Amino acid sequence: MSVSDVGFSLVSSRAVMPVRGVVVGSGRGELLEGLEGVVSGRGGPGVVWGSQGVSGVPGVVFVFPGQGHQWVGMAVELWDSSPVFAARMAECGRALSGWVDWDLEDVVRGVGGAPGLDRVDVVQPVLFSVMVSLAALWRSCGVVPSAVVGHSQGEIAAACVAGVLSLEDAARVVAVRSRVLRGLSGRGGMVVVGASRGEVEGFLEGWSGRLWVGVVNGPGSVVVSGEVGALEEFVGWCEGGGVRCWRLDVDYASHSPLVDEVSGELLGLLEGVVPSAGEVPFVSGLVGGVVEGEELGAGYWVRGLREPVLFEDAVRCVLGGGSSVFVEVSGHPMLGVGVEQTGGVCGVDVGFVGSLRRGEGGWGRFLLSLGEVFVRGVGVDWARVFVGGSRVGLPTYA
């Protein structure tokens, strides 16, 4: 009797109870240790458990972040261990090939001569590919979104996953838009501030016309975008006044009027992008609510680069629709604080789950994430995970 057979039998021949636990391990020893962690209540690195009604939750929302969740080697393990992920990454590579002068797999694997993730016109298409491929992996395990939410450039992946943009059009948008951004490199920046939007707008009165609110992540997290010199002054002012802030690793000022310089060029380059109605509701981080798919033509993607990201409003919209479990489809979770803060203000106990983590980019990490959504009441098709498993006799419940 193999471990795989035991796991398959548990998910295929046992009722799903309100109290659920999932143990992930690389062998019998780790799995027994994890089970002991469940029994004792002390948990462990490969253990998740929770209590949910067997009827499940109204729906799971896929969230796609902007730049920042990249790390060297983030997709290599999954590429080598998951046929579903590898196939979708290969499709993304083919879709990008007409718009970039580098190979997606070479960049991900760090092949000599390939450009690095320090270039905006490389990192954004790579992140897009990883997010789209992770979404395909979630779906292959039976976790299907009831809505998608994008954050900054993550909206491109969200639109693709929702069926609003074809993979080819989405690849074009992310490649062209990130290439145009290179023209703004070195002339701006962005700073996260731990305060509300109203507070930050008050802070910025002394830098009118030089700094702007670029992103509203949640009730206590705002990103300021603008000129390099003005940002240096602002950071010094924050530090002197005890206002928590930190710089983002970007050298351009997206989501600000400084983008106007390249807006006309970008609009022309994206002419011909044809959106459709889509298959999944698209909750826009640009307007903070549901947007019909046909509205996501070239003009939308120019506005999305220039105007503020209203992520908090988008999360409020989702919560108002009854969904409370969010899956961040990314290389490392970034948006959990904003989602949980917004849920707290709205009086909703949200569940937030990532996909991968820095330094943890393999099948085991993804299985643990599957377990995390399962114990929160989301349906998982475990039979697809235990491919080749056979049903065996197990002891009955006490």
SULWOSUL-V496629 format. One record per residue. N is the residue number from 1. RES is the residue in one letter. PHI is phi in degrees with one decimal (NA if undefined). OMEGA is omega as a letter, one per 40 degrees, with the letter a starting at -180 (NA if undefined). NEAR is the number of other C-alpha atoms within 10 Angstrom. Layout:
{{N/RES/PHI/OMEGA/NEAR} {N/RES/PHI/OMEGA/NEAR}}
This chain:
{{1/M/NA/a/9} {2/S/-87.9/i/11} {3/V/-59.1/i/13} {4/S/-61.6/i/16} {5/D/-65.1/i/17} {6/V/-63.0/i/18} {7/G/-62.0/i/19} {8/F/-60.9/a/23} {9/S/-66.9/i/19} {10/L/-63.4/a/17} {11/V/-85.6/a/16} {12/S/-107.2/a/15} {13/S/-129.3/i/12} {14/R/-121.5/i/12} {15/A/-67.7/i/9} {16/V/-86.3/a/13} {17/M/-94.1/i/13} {18/P/-61.2/i/16} {19/V/-93.7/a/14} {20/R/-126.7/i/19} {21/G/-138.3/i/17} {22/V/-132.2/i/21} {23/V/-119.3/i/24} {24/V/-117.4/i/20} {25/G/-156.2/a/17} {26/S/-92.6/i/10} {27/G/-171.5/a/9} {28/R/-58.8/a/11} {29/G/-61.1/a/10} {30/E/-65.2/a/15} {31/L/-68.3/i/18} {32/L/-64.1/i/13} {33/E/-63.4/i/17} {34/G/-64.8/i/23} {35/L/-62.4/i/20} {36/E/-63.0/i/16} {37/G/-64.7/i/18} {38/V/-68.8/a/18} {39/V/-62.9/a/10} {40/S/-80.3/a/9} {41/G/85.5/a/10} {42/R/-87.9/i/10} {43/G/72.1/a/17} {44/G/165.6/a/15} {45/P/-64.6/a/12} {46/G/-112.0/a/21} {47/V/-126.6/i/22} {48/V/-136.2/i/23} {49/W/-151.7/a/19} {50/G/-171.5/a/16} {51/S/-130.4/i/14} {52/Q/-140.7/i/17} {53/G/-65.2/a/14} {54/V/-68.2/i/15} {55/S/-76.1/i/12} {56/G/83.1/a/14} {57/V/-115.9/a/16} {58/P/-58.3/a/14} {59/G/167.4/i/20} {60/V/-104.6/a/25} {61/V/-108.6/i/26} {62/F/-87.0/i/26} {63/V/-117.4/a/31} {64/F/-120.0/a/31} {65/P/-79.7/i/27} {66/G/-83.7/a/19} {67/Q/-68.9/i/20} {68/G/131.4/a/17} {69/H/-94.5/a/17} {70/Q/-78.1/i/20} {71/W/-154.6/a/17} {72/V/-62.7/i/14} {73/G/84.3/a/17} {74/M/-63.3/a/24} {75/A/-113.7/a/27} {76/V/-65.2/a/16} {77/E/-60.1/a/15} {78/L/-69.8/i/23} {79/W/-58.9/a/24} {80/D/-84.2/a/12} {81/S/-116.1/a/13} {82/S/-121.7/i/13} {83/P/-59.1/a/12} {84/V/-64.4/i/17} {85/F/-63.5/a/24} {86/A/-62.1/a/21} {87/A/-64.8/a/14} {88/R/-70.3/i/20} {89/M/-61.1/i/25} {90/A/-63.0/i/16} {91/E/-63.5/i/16} {92/C/-62.9/i/24} {93/G/-60.9/i/20} {94/R/-67.2/a/16} {95/A/-66.7/a/19} {96/L/-79.7/a/26} {97/S/-58.7/i/16} {98/G/-79.9/a/13} {99/W/-120.3/a/15} {100/V/-127.7/a/18} {101/D/-106.8/i/11} {102/W/-138.8/a/16} {103/D/-101.5/a/16} {104/L/-58.3/a/23} {105/E/-65.6/i/19} {106/D/-61.5/i/14} {107/V/-66.3/a/20} {108/V/-61.6/a/23} {109/R/-86.4/i/16} {110/G/68.3/i/16} {111/V/-63.5/i/12} {112/G/-54.3/a/9} {113/G/92.9/i/9} {114/A/-77.5/i/17} {115/P/-67.4/a/19} {116/G/-95.4/a/17} {117/L/-79.1/i/19} {118/D/-81.4/i/11} {119/R/-95.6/a/14} {120/V/-61.5/a/22} {121/D/-79.1/i/21} {122/V/-106.5/a/23} {123/V/-64.8/a/23} {124/Q/-67.6/i/23} {125/P/-63.3/i/30} {126/V/-65.9/i/24} {127/L/-61.7/i/29} {128/F/-55.2/a/29} {129/S/-63.8/i/28} {130/V/-63.6/a/26} {131/M/-66.2/i/26} {132/V/-62.4/a/25} {133/S/-72.9/i/27} {134/L/-64.1/i/26} {135/A/-61.5/i/27} {136/A/-63.5/i/19} {137/L/-68.9/i/21} {138/W/-57.4/a/22} {139/R/-64.1/a/15} {140/S/-65.3/i/16} {141/C/-100.0/i/17} {142/G/87.3/i/17} {143/V/-95.9/a/23} {144/V/-111.7/a/19} {145/P/-72.9/i/20} {146/S/-88.7/i/17} {147/A/-164.5/i/23} {148/V/-126.2/i/27} {149/V/-130.9/i/29} {150/G/-110.2/i/25} {151/H/-126.1/a/25} {152/S/56.7/a/26} {153/Q/-67.0/i/24} {154/G/-63.9/i/24} {155/E/-63.8/a/27} {156/I/-67.7/i/30} {157/A/-64.7/i/34} {158/A/-60.2/a/31} {159/A/-64.6/i/30} {160/C/-67.6/a/20} {161/V/-65.0/i/27} {162/A/-75.9/a/24} {163/G/84.5/i/19} {164/V/-75.7/i/28} {165/L/-114.0/i/26} {166/S/-66.6/i/19} {167/L/-59.2/a/22} {168/E/-66.7/i/16} {169/D/-67.6/i/20} {170/A/-64.0/i/27} {171/A/-62.9/i/27} {172/R/-62.9/a/23} {173/V/-61.0/a/26} {174/V/-69.3/a/26} {175/A/-70.6/a/24} {176/V/-68.9/a/18} {177/R/-64.3/i/26} {178/S/-70.8/i/21} {179/R/-67.6/i/20} {180/V/-64.7/i/18} {181/L/-60.4/i/19} {182/R/-58.9/i/14} {183/G/-68.8/i/13} {184/L/-101.0/a/18} {185/S/-60.0/i/15} {186/G/84.8/a/13} {187/R/-117.4/i/14} {188/G/-162.0/i/22} {189/G/-172.5/a/25} {190/M/-143.5/a/28} {191/V/-134.2/i/24} {192/V/-85.5/i/21} {193/V/-124.0/i/23} {194/G/-84.5/a/18} {195/A/-157.9/i/20} {196/S/-78.2/i/16} {197/R/-61.3/i/21} {198/G/-60.7/i/11} {199/E/-63.6/a/13} {200/V/-65.8/i/19} {201/E/-60.6/i/17} {202/G/-67.1/i/10} {203/F/-59.2/a/16} {204/L/-84.0/a/16} {205/E/-58.0/i/12} {206/G/-77.9/a/12} {207/W/-123.4/a/15} {208/S/-57.5/a/11} {209/G/83.0/i/13} {210/R/-124.0/i/19} {211/L/-131.4/a/27} {212/W/-142.5/i/24} {213/V/-72.1/a/24} {214/G/-101.1/a/26} {215/V/-145.6/i/28} {216/V/-116.8/a/24} {217/N/-81.4/a/28} {218/G/-173.9/a/27} {219/P/-59.6/a/22} {220/G/-130.2/a/18} {221/S/-147.3/a/21} {222/V/-133.0/i/28} {223/V/-110.7/i/25} {224/V/-99.4/a/29} {225/S/-125.7/i/28} {226/G/164.9/a/27} {227/E/-68.8/a/22} {228/V/-59.5/a/19} {229/G/-62.5/i/13} {230/A/-65.6/i/19} {231/L/-64.6/i/21} {232/E/-61.1/i/14} {233/E/-62.4/a/11} {234/F/-66.0/i/20} {235/V/-61.7/i/19} {236/G/-61.2/i/13} {237/W/-65.0/i/13} {238/C/-62.7/a/16} {239/E/-63.2/i/12} {240/G/-69.9/a/9} {241/G/-99.9/i/9} {242/G/75.4/i/8} {243/V/-91.5/a/14} {244/R/-69.7/i/13} {245/C/-156.2/i/20} {246/W/-156.5/a/14} {247/R/-80.3/i/15} {248/L/-88.5/a/15} {249/D/-83.9/i/12} {250/V/-137.0/a/18} {251/D/-117.6/i/18} {252/Y/-140.3/a/24} {253/A/-114.6/i/28} {254/S/-70.3/a/27} {255/H/58.9/i/26} {256/S/-151.9/i/24} {257/P/-61.9/i/20} {258/L/-64.9/i/22} {259/V/-74.8/a/22} {260/D/-53.7/a/16} {261/E/-59.0/a/11} {262/V/-113.4/a/16} {263/S/-62.1/a/20} {264/G/-62.6/i/12} {265/E/-61.6/a/13} {266/L/-65.0/i/23} {267/L/-60.0/i/18} {268/G/-66.6/a/11} {269/L/-68.6/a/16} {270/L/-97.0/i/19} {271/E/-60.6/a/11} {272/G/104.2/i/11} {273/V/-67.8/a/17} {274/V/-117.6/i/17} {275/P/-81.2/i/21} {276/S/-131.6/a/17} {277/A/-64.0/a/17} {278/G/83.7/a/18} {279/E/-112.3/a/14} {280/V/-128.5/i/18} {281/P/-54.3/a/21} {282/F/-105.5/i/26} {283/V/-94.9/a/28} {284/S/-81.8/i/28} {285/G/-77.9/i/28} {286/L/-82.0/a/27} {287/V/-107.7/i/16} {288/G/77.7/i/19} {289/G/-161.5/a/19} {290/V/-70.5/i/18} {291/V/-123.9/i/16} {292/E/-67.6/a/16} {293/G/-57.2/a/22} {294/E/-64.1/a/13} {295/E/-82.3/a/14} {296/L/-94.1/i/21} {297/G/-85.1/a/20} {298/A/-54.6/a/20} {299/G/-60.8/i/17} {300/Y/-63.1/a/13} {301/W/-73.9/i/22} {302/V/-72.7/i/21} {303/R/-61.2/a/16} {304/G/-64.5/i/23} {305/L/-86.0/a/25} {306/R/-95.5/a/22} {307/E/-93.4/a/19} {308/P/-63.7/i/24} {309/V/-89.7/a/27} {310/L/-102.5/a/22} {311/F/-64.8/i/29} {312/E/-58.1/i/23} {313/D/-63.8/i/22} {314/A/-64.4/i/26} {315/V/-65.8/i/29} {316/R/-58.9/i/18} {317/C/-62.0/i/17} {318/V/-63.7/a/23} {319/L/-62.8/i/21} {320/G/-65.4/i/12} {321/G/-85.2/i/12} {322/G/101.1/i/13} {323/S/-86.6/a/20} {324/S/-138.6/i/22} {325/V/-110.5/a/24} {326/F/-114.2/i/27} {327/V/-112.3/i/27} {328/E/-83.6/a/27} {329/V/-94.9/a/27} {330/S/-160.2/i/31} {331/G/-74.6/i/26} {332/H/-161.6/a/21} {333/P/-65.8/a/22} {334/M/-126.6/a/18} {335/L/-105.5/a/21} {336/G/-61.3/a/20} {337/V/-61.9/a/16} {338/G/-63.6/i/20} {339/V/-63.8/a/26} {340/E/-68.7/i/20} {341/Q/-61.3/a/19} {342/T/-65.9/i/24} {343/G/-60.8/i/21} {344/G/-62.5/i/13} {345/V/-64.8/a/11} {346/C/-86.3/i/13} {347/G/73.1/a/10} {348/V/-117.1/i/16} {349/D/-83.9/a/13} {350/V/-86.3/i/20} {351/G/-108.3/a/19} {352/F/-123.7/a/22} {353/V/-130.4/i/22} {354/G/-88.1/i/25} {355/S/-113.8/i/24} {356/L/-120.3/i/27} {357/R/-140.2/i/19} {358/R/-56.2/a/14} {359/G/80.9/i/13} {360/E/-130.3/a/18} {361/G/-118.0/a/21} {362/G/-107.0/a/19} {363/W/-63.4/i/16} {364/G/-62.0/i/18} {365/R/-64.6/i/19} {366/F/-67.1/i/21} {367/L/-59.4/i/19} {368/L/-65.2/i/23} {369/S/-65.6/i/19} {370/L/-58.2/i/27} {371/G/-61.8/a/25} {372/E/-65.6/i/25} {373/V/-74.1/a/24} {374/F/-63.1/a/24} {375/V/-72.2/i/23} {376/R/-93.6/i/24} {377/G/100.6/i/24} {378/V/-83.8/i/22} {379/G/-70.1/i/20} {380/V/-125.3/i/21} {381/D/-87.8/a/16} {382/W/-65.7/i/18} {383/A/-60.9/i/16} {384/R/-72.9/i/13} {385/V/-78.5/a/17} {386/F/-91.4/a/16} {387/V/-66.1/i/11} {388/G/87.5/i/10} {389/G/-72.2/i/17} {390/S/-118.3/i/15} {391/R/-78.3/i/16} {392/V/-130.4/i/14} {393/G/-72.2/i/11} {394/L/-122.7/i/11} {395/P/-60.0/i/5} {396/T/-77.4/i/6} {397/Y/-66.2/i/5} {398/A/-64.0/NA/3}}
